Amino acid sequence: MRYISTRGQAPALNFEDVLLAGLASDGGLYVPENLPRFTVEEIASWADLPYHELAFRVMRPFVAGSIADADFKKILEETYGVFAHKAVAPLRQLDTNEWVLELFHGPTLAFKDFALQLLGRLLDHVLAKRNERVVIMGATSGDTGSAAIEGCKACDNVDIFIMHPHNRVSEVQRRQMTTILGDNIHNIAIEGNFDDCQEMVKASFADQGFLKGTRLVAVNSINWARIMAQIVYYFHAALQLGGPARSVAFSVPTGNFGDIFAGYLARNMGLPISQLIVATNRNDILHRFMSGNQYVKETLHPTLSPSMDIMVSSNFERLLFDLHGRNGAAIASLMETFKQGGGFSVEQDRWTEARKLFDSLAVSDEQTCETIAQVYQECGELLDPHTAIGVRAARECRRSLSIPMVTLGTAHPVKFPEAVEKAGIDAVPALPPHLADLFQREERCTVLANDLKTVQQFVAAHGNRGKPL
Ligand SMILES: *Cc1c(COP(=O)(O)O)cnc(C)c1O
């Protein structure tokens, strides 16, 4: 499988190189040159497979030529073996023909484990083969950091540096990062905000001299391997609900458009998906596009669903690429307009094409709490605020009551106790057994000034299993 850039000017890469790449050299994102397509009969034959075997069938074409079948099978069995539920991604019923796909049974209790547990193992495999070490730098406002650290903690050839804004992540989220101890794990609390952290990561990718030749790898959702891993659970859910003989609809709590883009790909690979709902919080750039063909940046509002607090959606470029007939020059020019501070609209027929599949809704904090309370009363299910936004949008935007509607349950409610409390529910959820002693564990973290040179010096001084590069 070869991968090409959405802006058309970067060299095509194979899977191994795309895994180790961040942005393409032309500023674009990598996508598969040709998407594999499965027949309905083929998909139907996977109905009874355990999750890791389904994952092998769905993802095999993407890694073909880079990772041997036997190795990939073993990696997938290990990856999904660490999940705390035997079904890996179980479905919970909320109402007639309405479901939540629970994607929070991984080590850090959010769906990001599906991709980052795999990414860590793939990196280890590829780097061992190449006899190469890399450094990962990432910024997090919460969920990504812990999932990335959990995914990479056992990687012999990776040193991971995760920056979070000092005193601005929840205690559960902080402890999920800082209590993972290892000489290749480096938590940095920056005296600044999330954007400061992200800017320093971007600046480090742009000028890597401080790394003395060591490669820098990205773990945010611009990394293709993360999207790839998320395609699988759309197949898994549909197969549990009578697919592919019948269509299924999905509602996806959305920030950077990575998770829902995976659903779009699943559909293009042959899975009958009749509707994809983009569910956002008040930070609603995607809802404004889907409802009114306006892609315009606005100020950031902190909400009760912080993992969806974004101003721009980086993966949206991947959808725009398809909507524009995969014309890289057109995307480069749209993105340049956007960078200059302008928003954009796309031509009417392209927007209409998108709306055949996508609907959207922006949900306020108040409505989020209302939905948490409502669902708790209706069936005793306690939703986290992100999932609640998905359920709200599923109920308001649903096109057909006879098509199963699945909301992606992106996080466990224990990670976001503030929203549960605001919803008026006093049943505080308990931490699952593997995290029960989280508040007693030793923490390790370095507080650094909001200064690029200071951070880069720290990375250079510790990037080789705690020793200098
Ligand atoms: C990251 C995250 C999202 C948003 O996913 P995207 O792929 O960025 O759209 C939603 N919910 C939770 C809990 C998350 O951690």
The ligand as an ORCA input file, in Angstrom:
! r2SCAN-3c Opt
* xyz 0 1
  C     -10.131     12.713     21.377
  C     -11.517     12.580     21.878
  C     -12.636     12.925     21.084
  C     -12.504     13.533     19.700
  O     -12.015     12.648     18.746
  P     -11.476     13.202     17.330
  O     -10.893     12.026     16.633
  O     -10.438     14.230     17.669
  O     -12.626     13.793     16.600
  C     -13.900     12.707     21.613
  N     -14.069     12.199     22.868
  C     -13.017     11.880     23.644
  C     -13.288     11.353     25.008
  C     -11.716     12.047     23.198
  O     -10.666     11.716     23.995
*
